[in-house]
Amino acid sequence: AGCPDSLIKELHHFRILGEEQYNRYQRYGAEECVLQMGGVLCPTPGCGAGLLPEPGVRKIVCEPSNGLGCGVRLRTFLLAL
């Protein structure tokens, strides 16, 4: 997977898990990336979109875009719970 002596040449070798498990793997990776960047995930059931609030902002909207986001308005102190 990118290492010189690796036997696995395909970067998406986790596809062997099957479509459902592979999609879960990718979603987990995306969620972890948002969290590592200091973001949060929308707490609305069924949404879970990644949100990157600006420092000092007290309210944030989970903006609908490209099939993600639910439009809910949140106070940032709720996101920290």
Biopython code that builds the backbone (N, CA, C, O; Angstrom):
import numpy as np
from Bio.PDB.StructureBuilder import StructureBuilder

atoms = [
    (1, "ALA", "N", (0.833, -1.191, 0.000)),
    (1, "ALA", "CA", (0.000, 0.000, 0.000)),
    (1, "ALA", "C", (0.868, 1.241, 0.000)),
    (1, "ALA", "O", (0.638, 2.167, 0.778)),
    (2, "GLY", "N", (1.861, 1.263, -0.865)),
    (2, "GLY", "CA", (2.724, 2.429, -0.956)),
    (2, "GLY", "C", (4.104, 2.205, -0.371)),
    (2, "GLY", "O", (5.010, 2.998, -0.628)),
    (3, "CYS", "N", (4.291, 1.151, 0.407)),
    (3, "CYS", "CA", (5.606, 0.845, 0.972)),
    (3, "CYS", "C", (6.439, 0.109, -0.075)),
    (3, "CYS", "O", (5.889, -0.663, -0.860)),
    (4, "PRO", "N", (7.749, 0.330, -0.101)),
    (4, "PRO", "CA", (8.594, -0.285, -1.133)),
    (4, "PRO", "C", (8.513, -1.813, -1.173)),
    (4, "PRO", "O", (8.485, -2.388, -2.261)),
    (5, "ASP", "N", (8.475, -2.475, -0.036)),
    (5, "ASP", "CA", (8.465, -3.937, -0.009)),
    (5, "ASP", "C", (7.080, -4.526, 0.266)),
    (5, "ASP", "O", (6.965, -5.691, 0.645)),
    (6, "SER", "N", (6.049, -3.738, 0.079)),
    (6, "SER", "CA", (4.691, -4.194, 0.370)),
    (6, "SER", "C", (4.207, -5.205, -0.667)),
    (6, "SER", "O", (4.450, -5.058, -1.865)),
    (7, "LEU", "N", (3.525, -6.221, -0.182)),
    (7, "LEU", "CA", (2.907, -7.184, -1.081)),
    (7, "LEU", "C", (1.562, -6.670, -1.585)),
    (7, "LEU", "O", (1.031, -7.174, -2.575)),
    (8, "ILE", "N", (1.018, -5.672, -0.905)),
    (8, "ILE", "CA", (-0.273, -5.104, -1.281)),
    (8, "ILE", "C", (-0.017, -3.837, -2.089)),
    (8, "ILE", "O", (0.488, -2.845, -1.563)),
    (9, "LYS", "N", (-0.365, -3.881, -3.357)),
    (9, "LYS", "CA", (-0.125, -2.744, -4.245)),
    (9, "LYS", "C", (-1.363, -1.853, -4.377)),
    (9, "LYS", "O", (-1.236, -0.665, -4.674)),
    (10, "GLU", "N", (-2.536, -2.401, -4.165)),
    (10, "GLU", "CA", (-3.792, -1.661, -4.291)),
    (10, "GLU", "C", (-4.023, -0.816, -3.043)),
    (10, "GLU", "O", (-4.029, -1.347, -1.933)),
    (11, "LEU", "N", (-4.213, 0.495, -3.210)),
    (11, "LEU", "CA", (-4.436, 1.381, -2.077)),
    (11, "LEU", "C", (-5.788, 1.134, -1.407)),
    (11, "LEU", "O", (-5.952, 1.412, -0.219)),
    (12, "HIS", "N", (-6.737, 0.625, -2.149)),
    (12, "HIS", "CA", (-8.078, 0.371, -1.606)),
    (12, "HIS", "C", (-8.282, -1.129, -1.345)),
    (12, "HIS", "O", (-9.319, -1.697, -1.687)),
    (13, "HIS", "N", (-7.282, -1.747, -0.741)),
    (13, "HIS", "CA", (-7.336, -3.191, -0.511)),
    (13, "HIS", "C", (-8.438, -3.594, 0.462)),
    (13, "HIS", "O", (-8.800, -4.769, 0.526)),
    (14, "PHE", "N", (-8.983, -2.631, 1.228)),
    (14, "PHE", "CA", (-10.063, -2.971, 2.142)),
    (14, "PHE", "C", (-11.368, -3.278, 1.403)),
    (14, "PHE", "O", (-12.346, -3.679, 2.034)),
    (15, "ARG", "N", (-11.400, -3.101, 0.093)),
    (15, "ARG", "CA", (-12.594, -3.464, -0.686)),
    (15, "ARG", "C", (-12.923, -4.953, -0.536)),
    (15, "ARG", "O", (-14.055, -5.373, -0.779)),
    (16, "ILE", "N", (-11.941, -5.732, -0.142)),
    (16, "ILE", "CA", (-12.172, -7.163, 0.054)),
    (16, "ILE", "C", (-13.218, -7.406, 1.147)),
    (16, "ILE", "O", (-13.800, -8.488, 1.217)),
    (17, "LEU", "N", (-13.459, -6.404, 1.998)),
    (17, "LEU", "CA", (-14.450, -6.521, 3.072)),
    (17, "LEU", "C", (-15.880, -6.589, 2.545)),
    (17, "LEU", "O", (-16.784, -7.035, 3.251)),
    (18, "GLY", "N", (-16.085, -6.149, 1.309)),
    (18, "GLY", "CA", (-17.431, -6.060, 0.764)),
    (18, "GLY", "C", (-17.870, -4.601, 0.764)),
    (18, "GLY", "O", (-17.299, -3.775, 1.476)),
    (19, "GLU", "N", (-18.873, -4.291, -0.026)),
    (19, "GLU", "CA", (-19.300, -2.907, -0.223)),
    (19, "GLU", "C", (-19.745, -2.221, 1.075)),
    (19, "GLU", "O", (-19.329, -1.096, 1.353)),
    (20, "GLU", "N", (-20.585, -2.889, 1.866)),
    (20, "GLU", "CA", (-21.103, -2.284, 3.094)),
    (20, "GLU", "C", (-19.983, -1.994, 4.095)),
    (20, "GLU", "O", (-19.910, -0.891, 4.638)),
    (21, "GLN", "N", (-19.118, -2.967, 4.340)),
    (21, "GLN", "CA", (-18.024, -2.782, 5.292)),
    (21, "GLN", "C", (-17.010, -1.753, 4.777)),
    (21, "GLN", "O", (-16.460, -0.976, 5.558)),
    (22, "TYR", "N", (-16.767, -1.750, 3.468)),
    (22, "TYR", "CA", (-15.834, -0.778, 2.889)),
    (22, "TYR", "C", (-16.380, 0.635, 3.049)),
    (22, "TYR", "O", (-15.627, 1.557, 3.363)),
    (23, "ASN", "N", (-17.676, 0.814, 2.836)),
    (23, "ASN", "CA", (-18.292, 2.126, 3.018)),
    (23, "ASN", "C", (-18.195, 2.582, 4.474)),
    (23, "ASN", "O", (-17.945, 3.757, 4.742)),
    (24, "ARG", "N", (-18.390, 1.662, 5.405)),
    (24, "ARG", "CA", (-18.235, 1.986, 6.831)),
    (24, "ARG", "C", (-16.797, 2.388, 7.127)),
    (24, "ARG", "O", (-16.568, 3.342, 7.870)),
    (25, "TYR", "N", (-15.835, 1.687, 6.569)),
    (25, "TYR", "CA", (-14.409, 1.997, 6.749)),
    (25, "TYR", "C", (-14.102, 3.411, 6.247)),
    (25, "TYR", "O", (-13.416, 4.175, 6.926)),
    (26, "GLN", "N", (-14.609, 3.760, 5.061)),
    (26, "GLN", "CA", (-14.367, 5.084, 4.504)),
    (26, "GLN", "C", (-15.038, 6.172, 5.344)),
    (26, "GLN", "O", (-14.451, 7.229, 5.578)),
    (27, "ARG", "N", (-16.267, 5.912, 5.797)),
    (27, "ARG", "CA", (-16.986, 6.893, 6.621)),
    (27, "ARG", "C", (-16.234, 7.124, 7.938)),
    (27, "ARG", "O", (-16.088, 8.262, 8.383)),
    (28, "TYR", "N", (-15.764, 6.048, 8.549)),
    (28, "TYR", "CA", (-14.997, 6.172, 9.787)),
    (28, "TYR", "C", (-13.737, 7.008, 9.562)),
    (28, "TYR", "O", (-13.400, 7.865, 10.379)),
    (29, "GLY", "N", (-13.055, 6.758, 8.466)),
    (29, "GLY", "CA", (-11.848, 7.528, 8.151)),
    (29, "GLY", "C", (-12.143, 9.002, 7.955)),
    (29, "GLY", "O", (-11.382, 9.854, 8.416)),
    (30, "ALA", "N", (-13.238, 9.315, 7.276)),
    (30, "ALA", "CA", (-13.620, 10.711, 7.057)),
    (30, "ALA", "C", (-13.988, 11.376, 8.385)),
    (30, "ALA", "O", (-13.596, 12.514, 8.643)),
    (31, "GLU", "N", (-14.744, 10.661, 9.229)),
    (31, "GLU", "CA", (-15.122, 11.210, 10.538)),
    (31, "GLU", "C", (-13.882, 11.467, 11.393)),
    (31, "GLU", "O", (-13.787, 12.501, 12.053)),
    (32, "GLU", "N", (-12.950, 10.547, 11.383)),
    (32, "GLU", "CA", (-11.725, 10.696, 12.168)),
    (32, "GLU", "C", (-10.915, 11.892, 11.671)),
    (32, "GLU", "O", (-10.322, 12.612, 12.474)),
    (33, "CYS", "N", (-10.885, 12.106, 10.379)),
    (33, "CYS", "CA", (-10.169, 13.245, 9.803)),
    (33, "CYS", "C", (-10.785, 14.557, 10.292)),
    (33, "CYS", "O", (-10.058, 15.470, 10.683)),
    (34, "VAL", "N", (-12.125, 14.661, 10.274)),
    (34, "VAL", "CA", (-12.808, 15.871, 10.756)),
    (34, "VAL", "C", (-12.458, 16.117, 12.220)),
    (34, "VAL", "O", (-12.143, 17.245, 12.601)),
    (35, "LEU", "N", (-12.511, 15.080, 13.036)),
    (35, "LEU", "CA", (-12.210, 15.225, 14.462)),
    (35, "LEU", "C", (-10.756, 15.632, 14.694)),
    (35, "LEU", "O", (-10.481, 16.461, 15.561)),
    (36, "GLN", "N", (-9.825, 15.061, 13.933)),
    (36, "GLN", "CA", (-8.405, 15.392, 14.063)),
    (36, "GLN", "C", (-8.131, 16.848, 13.683)),
    (36, "GLN", "O", (-7.184, 17.457, 14.180)),
    (37, "MET", "N", (-8.975, 17.409, 12.789)),
    (37, "MET", "CA", (-8.827, 18.795, 12.350)),
    (37, "MET", "C", (-9.486, 19.767, 13.336)),
    (37, "MET", "O", (-9.506, 20.974, 13.095)),
    (38, "GLY", "N", (-10.024, 19.247, 14.440)),
    (38, "GLY", "CA", (-10.662, 20.102, 15.428)),
    (38, "GLY", "C", (-12.133, 20.329, 15.175)),
    (38, "GLY", "O", (-12.748, 21.178, 15.820)),
    (39, "GLY", "N", (-12.708, 19.589, 14.249)),
    (39, "GLY", "CA", (-14.122, 19.714, 13.937)),
    (39, "GLY", "C", (-14.978, 18.815, 14.809)),
    (39, "GLY", "O", (-14.483, 18.131, 15.706)),
    (40, "VAL", "N", (-16.255, 18.831, 14.531)),
    (40, "VAL", "CA", (-17.222, 18.002, 15.238)),
    (40, "VAL", "C", (-18.164, 17.382, 14.215)),
    (40, "VAL", "O", (-18.187, 17.790, 13.053)),
    (41, "LEU", "N", (-18.938, 16.399, 14.650)),
    (41, "LEU", "CA", (-19.931, 15.770, 13.796)),
    (41, "LEU", "C", (-21.303, 16.251, 14.216)),
    (41, "LEU", "O", (-21.580, 16.371, 15.410)),
    (42, "CYS", "N", (-22.161, 16.527, 13.258)),
    (42, "CYS", "CA", (-23.520, 16.977, 13.558)),
    (42, "CYS", "C", (-24.217, 15.911, 14.400)),
    (42, "CYS", "O", (-24.223, 14.736, 14.035)),
    (43, "PRO", "N", (-24.811, 16.323, 15.536)),
    (43, "PRO", "CA", (-25.453, 15.351, 16.416)),
    (43, "PRO", "C", (-26.867, 14.951, 16.002)),
    (43, "PRO", "O", (-27.483, 14.117, 16.666)),
    (44, "THR", "N", (-27.393, 15.525, 14.922)),
    (44, "THR", "CA", (-28.740, 15.196, 14.485)),
    (44, "THR", "C", (-28.797, 13.744, 14.024)),
    (44, "THR", "O", (-27.985, 13.335, 13.193)),
    (45, "PRO", "N", (-29.749, 12.945, 14.550)),
    (45, "PRO", "CA", (-29.866, 11.542, 14.124)),
    (45, "PRO", "C", (-29.981, 11.428, 12.608)),
    (45, "PRO", "O", (-30.786, 12.118, 11.982)),
    (46, "GLY", "N", (-29.172, 10.558, 12.031)),
    (46, "GLY", "CA", (-29.192, 10.317, 10.594)),
    (46, "GLY", "C", (-28.364, 11.300, 9.789)),
    (46, "GLY", "O", (-28.269, 11.151, 8.570)),
    (47, "CYS", "N", (-27.758, 12.304, 10.420)),
    (47, "CYS", "CA", (-26.953, 13.287, 9.685)),
    (47, "CYS", "C", (-25.472, 12.957, 9.845)),
    (47, "CYS", "O", (-24.894, 12.288, 8.989)),
    (48, "GLY", "N", (-24.851, 13.420, 10.932)),
    (48, "GLY", "CA", (-23.446, 13.122, 11.189)),
    (48, "GLY", "C", (-22.466, 13.851, 10.299)),
    (48, "GLY", "O", (-21.299, 13.466, 10.231)),
    (49, "ALA", "N", (-22.913, 14.913, 9.602)),
    (49, "ALA", "CA", (-22.009, 15.663, 8.732)),
    (49, "ALA", "C", (-20.873, 16.277, 9.542)),
    (49, "ALA", "O", (-21.057, 16.629, 10.707)),
    (50, "GLY", "N", (-19.716, 16.404, 8.934)),
    (50, "GLY", "CA", (-18.578, 17.024, 9.584)),
    (50, "GLY", "C", (-18.706, 18.536, 9.578)),
    (50, "GLY", "O", (-19.011, 19.136, 8.547)),
    (51, "LEU", "N", (-18.476, 19.145, 10.720)),
    (51, "LEU", "CA", (-18.577, 20.593, 10.861)),
    (51, "LEU", "C", (-17.257, 21.129, 11.389)),
    (51, "LEU", "O", (-16.681, 20.579, 12.327)),
    (52, "LEU", "N", (-16.783, 22.211, 10.776)),
    (52, "LEU", "CA", (-15.539, 22.848, 11.205)),
    (52, "LEU", "C", (-15.859, 24.279, 11.619)),
    (52, "LEU", "O", (-15.719, 25.204, 10.819)),
    (53, "PRO", "N", (-16.293, 24.466, 12.879)),
    (53, "PRO", "CA", (-16.641, 25.818, 13.323)),
    (53, "PRO", "C", (-15.412, 26.710, 13.445)),
    (53, "PRO", "O", (-14.333, 26.263, 13.835)),
    (54, "GLU", "N", (-15.600, 27.974, 13.105)),
    (54, "GLU", "CA", (-14.539, 28.961, 13.255)),
    (54, "GLU", "C", (-14.312, 29.216, 14.747)),
    (54, "GLU", "O", (-15.262, 29.148, 15.527)),
    (55, "PRO", "N", (-13.092, 29.503, 15.154)),
    (55, "PRO", "CA", (-12.828, 29.811, 16.567)),
    (55, "PRO", "C", (-13.666, 30.995, 17.039)),
    (55, "PRO", "O", (-13.763, 32.006, 16.344)),
    (56, "GLY", "N", (-14.262, 30.872, 18.206)),
    (56, "GLY", "CA", (-15.058, 31.935, 18.790)),
    (56, "GLY", "C", (-16.494, 32.012, 18.321)),
    (56, "GLY", "O", (-17.264, 32.818, 18.844)),
    (57, "VAL", "N", (-16.876, 31.205, 17.355)),
    (57, "VAL", "CA", (-18.250, 31.220, 16.848)),
    (57, "VAL", "C", (-19.142, 30.466, 17.819)),
    (57, "VAL", "O", (-18.811, 29.356, 18.236)),
    (58, "ARG", "N", (-20.277, 31.066, 18.184)),
    (58, "ARG", "CA", (-21.180, 30.446, 19.162)),
    (58, "ARG", "C", (-22.303, 29.651, 18.500)),
    (58, "ARG", "O", (-22.851, 28.736, 19.115)),
    (59, "LYS", "N", (-22.651, 29.982, 17.267)),
    (59, "LYS", "CA", (-23.717, 29.266, 16.555)),
    (59, "LYS", "C", (-23.181, 28.780, 15.220)),
    (59, "LYS", "O", (-22.356, 29.437, 14.585)),
    (60, "ILE", "N", (-23.663, 27.627, 14.811)),
    (60, "ILE", "CA", (-23.229, 27.042, 13.546)),
    (60, "ILE", "C", (-24.444, 26.388, 12.889)),
    (60, "ILE", "O", (-25.346, 25.898, 13.569)),
    (61, "VAL", "N", (-24.452, 26.390, 11.561)),
    (61, "VAL", "CA", (-25.519, 25.748, 10.805)),
    (61, "VAL", "C", (-24.922, 24.565, 10.066)),
    (61, "VAL", "O", (-23.884, 24.686, 9.415)),
    (62, "CYS", "N", (-25.575, 23.436, 10.169)),
    (62, "CYS", "CA", (-25.167, 22.245, 9.412)),
    (62, "CYS", "C", (-25.723, 22.434, 7.992)),
    (62, "CYS", "O", (-26.804, 21.947, 7.660)),
    (63, "GLU", "N", (-24.961, 23.146, 7.179)),
    (63, "GLU", "CA", (-25.401, 23.549, 5.853)),
    (63, "GLU", "C", (-25.620, 22.358, 4.922)),
    (63, "GLU", "O", (-24.723, 21.533, 4.747)),
    (64, "PRO", "N", (-26.806, 22.268, 4.328)),
    (64, "PRO", "CA", (-27.036, 21.229, 3.323)),
    (64, "PRO", "C", (-26.235, 21.530, 2.051)),
    (64, "PRO", "O", (-26.326, 22.629, 1.504)),
    (65, "SER", "N", (-25.461, 20.565, 1.590)),
    (65, "SER", "CA", (-24.655, 20.724, 0.388)),
    (65, "SER", "C", (-24.228, 19.366, -0.125)),
    (65, "SER", "O", (-23.718, 18.541, 0.633)),
    (66, "ASN", "N", (-24.431, 19.132, -1.392)),
    (66, "ASN", "CA", (-24.011, 17.879, -2.038)),
    (66, "ASN", "C", (-24.546, 16.640, -1.332)),
    (66, "ASN", "O", (-23.829, 15.647, -1.208)),
    (67, "GLY", "N", (-25.775, 16.680, -0.875)),
    (67, "GLY", "CA", (-26.381, 15.520, -0.230)),
    (67, "GLY", "C", (-26.000, 15.329, 1.223)),
    (67, "GLY", "O", (-26.429, 14.356, 1.844)),
    (68, "LEU", "N", (-25.200, 16.236, 1.785)),
    (68, "LEU", "CA", (-24.812, 16.165, 3.189)),
    (68, "LEU", "C", (-25.359, 17.386, 3.915)),
    (68, "LEU", "O", (-25.667, 18.399, 3.287)),
    (69, "GLY", "N", (-25.479, 17.293, 5.214)),
    (69, "GLY", "CA", (-25.964, 18.408, 6.018)),
    (69, "GLY", "C", (-27.478, 18.385, 6.119)),
    (69, "GLY", "O", (-28.178, 17.963, 5.199)),
    (70, "CYS", "N", (-27.966, 18.852, 7.268)),
    (70, "CYS", "CA", (-29.407, 18.760, 7.522)),
    (70, "CYS", "C", (-30.073, 20.112, 7.748)),
    (70, "CYS", "O", (-31.296, 20.179, 7.870)),
    (71, "GLY", "N", (-29.294, 21.186, 7.804)),
    (71, "GLY", "CA", (-29.848, 22.508, 7.981)),
    (71, "GLY", "C", (-30.122, 22.909, 9.417)),
    (71, "GLY", "O", (-30.606, 24.014, 9.659)),
    (72, "VAL", "N", (-29.826, 22.043, 10.380)),
    (72, "VAL", "CA", (-30.094, 22.360, 11.781)),
    (72, "VAL", "C", (-29.130, 23.445, 12.265)),
    (72, "VAL", "O", (-27.963, 23.479, 11.873)),
    (73, "ARG", "N", (-29.641, 24.324, 13.120)),
    (73, "ARG", "CA", (-28.820, 25.375, 13.730)),
    (73, "ARG", "C", (-28.431, 24.897, 15.124)),
    (73, "ARG", "O", (-29.281, 24.464, 15.903)),
    (74, "LEU", "N", (-27.155, 24.980, 15.425)),
    (74, "LEU", "CA", (-26.640, 24.491, 16.701)),
    (74, "LEU", "C", (-25.837, 25.568, 17.394)),
    (74, "LEU", "O", (-25.222, 26.419, 16.752)),
    (75, "ARG", "N", (-25.852, 25.519, 18.707)),
    (75, "ARG", "CA", (-24.939, 26.353, 19.498)),
    (75, "ARG", "C", (-23.686, 25.523, 19.706)),
    (75, "ARG", "O", (-23.775, 24.331, 19.998)),
    (76, "THR", "N", (-22.536, 26.126, 19.563)),
    (76, "THR", "CA", (-21.294, 25.359, 19.635)),
    (76, "THR", "C", (-21.076, 24.715, 20.988)),
    (76, "THR", "O", (-20.381, 23.702, 21.066)),
    (77, "PHE", "N", (-21.648, 25.266, 22.076)),
    (77, "PHE", "CA", (-21.441, 24.614, 23.374)),
    (77, "PHE", "C", (-22.153, 23.272, 23.406)),
    (77, "PHE", "O", (-21.748, 22.389, 24.162)),
    (78, "LEU", "N", (-23.219, 23.088, 22.594)),
    (78, "LEU", "CA", (-23.900, 21.797, 22.528)),
    (78, "LEU", "C", (-23.017, 20.760, 21.834)),
    (78, "LEU", "O", (-23.076, 19.574, 22.158)),
    (79, "LEU", "N", (-22.208, 21.205, 20.891)),
    (79, "LEU", "CA", (-21.371, 20.274, 20.139)),
    (79, "LEU", "C", (-20.268, 19.682, 21.000)),
    (79, "LEU", "O", (-19.755, 18.606, 20.693)),
    (80, "ALA", "N", (-19.901, 20.361, 22.059)),
    (80, "ALA", "CA", (-18.828, 19.897, 22.923)),
    (80, "ALA", "C", (-19.308, 18.833, 23.918)),
    (80, "ALA", "O", (-18.485, 18.193, 24.571)),
    (81, "LEU", "N", (-20.619, 18.636, 24.042)),
    (81, "LEU", "CA", (-21.140, 17.663, 25.009)),
    (81, "LEU", "C", (-20.851, 16.245, 24.609)),
    (81, "LEU", "O", (-21.226, 15.314, 25.321)),
]
sb = StructureBuilder()
sb.init_structure("model")
sb.init_model(0)
sb.init_chain("A")
sb.init_seg("    ")
for serial, (resi, resn, name, xyz) in enumerate(atoms, 1):
    if name == "N":
        sb.init_residue(resn, " ", resi, " ")
    sb.init_atom(name, np.array(xyz, "f"), 0.0, 1.0, " ", f" {name:<3s}", serial, name[0])
structure = sb.get_structure()
